Amino acid sequence: MPDANEQAERAKTSGLAIASLTLSCLSVLIGPFGFIPGIICGRIAQEDIRKNPNLSGDGIARAGLIVGYVFLALTVLWFIAVIGFVFGPMLLH
């Protein structure tokens, strides 16, 4: 039967996974300063979790990546829309 120390170590959640989700969610307020490091932290967290069986949080890292990529896609679409509104009328003349 595992003792309390083994259980505590096995249940340790990756700090990078938590940072990934937190930063990606903060993209609502801080834009690319949230989702870019959120995506990076999520990728590193997934790698660390795969290598270290004592770490958990793969689902948290995956959620951070999904939220980060959604904000990345929304940002790209926003830039395309802005460019279309600014330069679109010039192209029609």
HELIX and SHEET records of a PDB file:
HELIX    1   1 ALA A    4  ARG A   10  1                                   7    
HELIX    2   2 GLY A   15  CYS A   25  1                                  11    
HELIX    3   3 SER A   27  ILE A   30  1                                   4    
HELIX    4   4 PRO A   32  LYS A   51  1                                  20    
HELIX    5   5 ASP A   58  LEU A   92  1                                  35    
SHEET    1   A 2 LYS A  12  THR A  13  0                                        
SHEET    2   A 2 LEU A  55  SER A  56  1                                        
END                                                                             
